[in-house]
Amino acid sequence: MPICRKSAISTSERGHPLIGVAFMLAALFCFAVLDTTGKYLSQRYPVGVLVWARYLVPAIVLGAVLWPRMRRNLLVTPRWRLQILRAALLAGVSFLIMGGLKTIPMAEGTSLFFVTPLIVTLLAGPVLGERVTVANWLLALFGFSGVLLIARPDGHLPLLPVLMLLGGSLLYALYQLATRKLAPTERPLTTLYYTALVGAALSTLALPAAAHSELPGPVDALLVVSLGVSGMAGHFLLIRAMAFAPASVLSPLIYVQLVWATLMGWLVFGDLPGASAVGGAGLIVVCGLASAWLAHRR
């Protein structure tokens, strides 16, 4: 990727949106692998250690690859405060999502997290000054009714993990808004490196609480390292997808991650969502797609 203030996208790249779609689907697969591996490991190891590994690996790899080429330009930015805030928001998302998925099936947990696009639509008004219509509010209302269908008050899902996942979706919405404010002026590689560096630094604070946890064996150690690899690969593929296809093409595809999450939840944990969860997830997806369509029309 070119190293410049604004990401240079060649005409030849923009002429191949199907390549962008392929990159996007691969990125979503990586994120589903990240969530599934994190859920699997969180049954035996503290979430703080897993989040630390998830950011430490890309911080080391990106630093080793990018620093010889960019030197101090990798870190220099006039908007370093917003870079740090954005990275801290994503680190908080990682803690909440991994902690929430620890005791909630993959399909239901991922569905709860996918209210993020609706939250972004509502917050874009006060934060970015974008117009929020009555239709946007109605879609958000119907989308949150999908959340109630998934986390229905009958004791099916524990309350605290549900609140953690919804809190994670709120932080992720703020993270996306921060990303949109940074995108016009910041180098993508600088933003990517701040994400890894700040995430690793903040998650290090959680390590003392895990001082007495057991050390992972060889297989689990590889899985812990894979958290960083899958997260880094997912973000890289996402950046490449945006180089080949516009956001209006890529945005509706994010719900494919629900399919990956359901399949992996069934293959790894033997979990299949019930009718209520499927209905709630479907309602969230429909409202999210309708919201994206309205934004595209505007």
C-alpha positions in Angstrom: 0.0 0.0 0.0 1.4 3.4 -0.9 2.6 5.5 2.1 1.0 8.9 1.7 -1.4 11.2 3.4 -4.3 9.9 1.5 -4.4 6.3 0.3 -3.7 6.3 -3.4 -6.0 4.0 -5.3 -5.3 3.2 -8.9 -7.9 3.2 -11.6 -7.1 -0.4 -12.3 -7.9 -1.4 -8.8 -11.2 0.5 -8.7 -12.2 -1.3 -11.9 -12.3 -4.7 -10.1 -15.0 -4.6 -7.5 -15.3 -8.4 -7.4 -11.8 -8.5 -6.1 -12.8 -6.1 -3.3 -15.8 -8.4 -2.5 -13.5 -11.4 -2.3 -11.1 -9.5 0.0 -14.1 -8.4 2.2 -15.4 -12.0 2.5 -11.9 -13.2 3.5 -11.6 -10.4 6.1 -15.0 -11.4 7.6 -13.8 -15.0 7.8 -10.7 -13.9 9.6 -12.8 -11.9 12.1 -15.0 -15.0 12.7 -12.0 -17.1 13.3 -10.7 -14.6 15.7 -13.9 -14.6 17.7 -14.2 -18.4 17.7 -10.6 -18.9 18.8 -11.0 -16.3 21.5 -14.2 -18.0 22.8 -12.5 -21.4 22.8 -9.4 -20.2 24.6 -11.4 -18.0 27.1 -12.7 -21.3 28.7 -9.2 -21.9 30.1 -7.2 -18.6 30.0 -8.0 -15.0 31.3 -9.5 -12.7 28.6 -6.9 -10.1 29.4 -4.0 -12.4 28.3 -5.9 -13.2 25.1 -6.5 -9.6 24.3 -2.9 -8.7 25.0 -1.7 -11.4 22.5 -4.3 -10.3 20.0 -2.6 -6.8 19.8 1.0 -7.7 20.7 1.5 -10.0 17.7 0.5 -7.3 15.1 2.4 -4.6 17.0 5.6 -6.7 16.7 5.0 -7.8 13.1 3.9 -4.4 11.8 6.8 -2.7 13.6 9.4 -5.1 12.2 8.0 -4.7 8.6 7.1 -1.0 8.5 9.7 0.7 10.8 12.7 0.1 8.5 10.8 1.8 5.6 8.9 4.6 7.4 11.0 5.2 10.6 9.5 8.0 12.7 6.9 8.7 10.0 5.1 5.6 11.1 4.1 7.4 14.4 4.1 11.0 13.4 0.6 12.4 13.1 -1.0 15.8 13.9 -4.0 14.0 15.3 -2.3 11.6 17.7 -4.9 12.2 20.5 -7.7 10.9 18.2 -5.5 8.0 17.1 -4.9 7.0 20.7 -8.6 7.4 21.5 -9.7 5.3 18.5 -7.2 2.5 19.3 -8.3 2.6 23.0 -11.9 2.2 21.9 -11.1 -0.9 19.8 -9.1 -2.4 22.7 -12.2 -1.9 24.9 -14.3 -3.6 22.2 -11.9 -6.6 22.3 -12.3 -7.0 26.0 -16.1 -6.8 26.0 -16.7 -9.0 23.0 -14.3 -11.7 24.0 -15.6 -11.6 27.6 -19.2 -11.6 26.4 -18.7 -14.5 23.9 -17.2 -16.6 26.7 -20.6 -17.7 27.9 -22.9 -16.9 24.9 -23.2 -19.0 21.7 -21.4 -17.6 18.7 -24.5 -16.9 16.6 -26.4 -15.1 19.3 -23.4 -13.1 20.5 -22.4 -12.0 17.0 -26.0 -11.0 16.2 -26.1 -8.8 19.3 -22.8 -7.1 18.2 -24.3 -6.3 14.8 -26.5 -3.6 16.1 -23.4 -1.4 15.6 -24.4 -0.1 12.1 -27.7 1.1 13.6 -25.9 2.9 16.5 -23.4 4.5 14.0 -26.4 5.9 12.0 -27.9 7.5 15.1 -24.6 8.8 16.5 -23.5 10.2 13.1 -25.9 13.1 13.7 -24.5 14.6 16.9 -20.9 13.5 16.3 -20.4 14.1 12.6 -23.3 16.5 11.9 -25.0 14.1 9.4 -28.7 14.2 9.0 -30.6 11.4 10.9 -34.1 10.9 9.5 -37.3 9.5 11.0 -36.7 6.4 8.9 -33.3 5.9 10.5 -34.9 6.1 14.0 -37.6 3.6 13.1 -35.0 1.2 11.6 -32.9 1.5 14.8 -36.0 0.8 16.9 -36.9 -2.3 14.9 -33.3 -3.4 15.0 -33.2 -3.2 18.8 -36.4 -5.2 18.9 -34.3 -7.9 17.2 -31.9 -7.7 20.1 -34.8 -8.3 22.5 -35.8 -11.4 20.5 -32.3 -12.8 20.8 -31.8 -11.9 24.5 -35.4 -12.5 25.5 -36.1 -12.1 29.2 -36.7 -15.8 30.0 -33.2 -16.7 31.3 -32.1 -18.1 28.0 -29.0 -15.9 27.9 -27.1 -14.5 31.0 -27.6 -10.8 31.4 -24.0 -9.6 32.1 -22.5 -11.1 28.8 -25.4 -9.6 26.9 -24.7 -6.2 28.3 -21.0 -6.6 27.6 -21.7 -7.4 23.9 -24.1 -4.4 23.6 -21.5 -2.2 25.3 -18.9 -3.5 22.9 -21.2 -2.6 19.9 -21.5 0.9 21.3 -17.7 1.3 21.7 -17.3 -0.1 18.2 -19.8 2.4 16.8 -17.7 5.2 18.4 -14.5 3.6 17.0 -16.1 3.7 13.5 -17.0 7.3 13.8 -13.4 8.1 15.0 -12.1 6.2 12.0 -14.3 8.2 9.6 -12.9 11.5 11.1 -9.3 10.3 10.7 -9.6 8.7 7.3 -9.4 11.9 5.1 -6.0 13.0 6.6 -4.2 10.0 8.1 -1.9 7.4 6.6 -3.7 4.0 6.7 -0.5 2.3 7.9 0.0 4.8 10.7 -3.6 4.3 11.8 -3.2 0.5 11.7 0.0 0.6 13.7 -1.5 2.9 16.4 -4.3 0.4 16.7 -1.9 -2.5 17.5 0.5 -0.4 19.6 -2.0 1.2 21.9 -4.0 -2.0 22.2 -1.0 -3.9 23.3 0.0 -1.2 25.8 -3.5 -1.0 27.4 -4.0 -4.7 27.5 -0.7 -5.1 29.3 -2.4 -3.5 32.3 -4.5 -6.7 32.6 -1.6 -9.1 32.8 -1.0 -8.9 36.6 -4.5 -10.3 37.2 -3.5 -13.4 35.2 -0.2 -14.0 37.1 -1.5 -17.3 38.6 -3.1 -18.7 35.4 -1.7 -21.8 33.8 0.7 -21.6 31.0 -0.6 -22.8 27.6 0.7 -25.9 26.0 2.2 -25.9 22.5 -1.1 -26.2 20.7 -2.9 -23.6 22.8 0.2 -21.3 22.5 -0.2 -21.5 18.7 -3.9 -20.6 19.0 -3.0 -17.7 21.2 -0.6 -16.4 18.6 -3.2 -17.0 15.9 -5.5 -14.4 17.6 -3.0 -11.7 16.6 -2.5 -13.2 13.1 -6.2 -13.5 12.3 -7.0 -10.0 13.6 -4.1 -8.5 11.7 -5.0 -10.4 8.5 -8.6 -9.3 8.8 -7.8 -5.6 9.0 -5.3 -5.8 6.2 -7.8 -7.6 3.9 -10.4 -5.0 4.9 -8.1 -2.2 3.8 -7.4 -4.0 0.5 -11.1 -4.6 -0.1 -11.7 -0.8 0.2 -9.1 -0.2 -2.4 -11.0 -2.3 -5.0 -14.6 -1.6 -4.2 -16.6 1.4 -2.8 -18.1 1.2 0.7 -21.7 1.0 -0.7 -20.7 -2.4 -2.2 -18.9 -3.7 0.8 -21.1 -2.5 3.7 -24.0 -5.0 3.2 -21.5 -7.9 3.1 -20.6 -7.5 6.8 -23.6 -9.6 7.8 -21.9 -12.6 6.1 -19.9 -12.8 9.3 -23.1 -14.0 11.0 -23.1 -17.0 8.6 -19.4 -17.7 9.5 -20.1 -17.3 13.2 -23.1 -19.7 13.1 -21.1 -22.4 11.2 -18.1 -22.1 13.5 -20.3 -22.1 16.6 -21.9 -25.4 15.3 -18.6 -27.0 14.2 -16.5 -26.1 17.3 -19.1 -25.9 20.1 -22.1 -27.8 18.8 -24.3 -24.7 19.2 -27.2 -23.9 16.8 -29.4 -20.8 17.3 -33.1 -21.3 18.1 -36.0 -19.8 16.2 -36.2 -16.7 18.3 -32.5 -16.0 17.8 -32.8 -16.6 14.0 -35.7 -14.2 13.9 -33.9 -11.5 15.9 -30.8 -11.8 13.8 -32.8 -11.6 10.6 -34.5 -8.4 11.9 -31.2 -6.8 12.8 -29.8 -7.7 9.3 -32.8 -6.4 7.4 -32.8 -3.1 9.4 -29.0 -2.7 9.0 -29.2 -3.3 5.2 -32.1 -0.8 4.9 -30.2 1.8 6.9 -27.2 1.3 4.5 -29.4 1.6 1.5 -30.9 4.9 2.8 -27.3 6.2 3.5 -26.3 5.2 -0.1 -29.3 7.1 -1.6 -28.4 10.2 0.3 
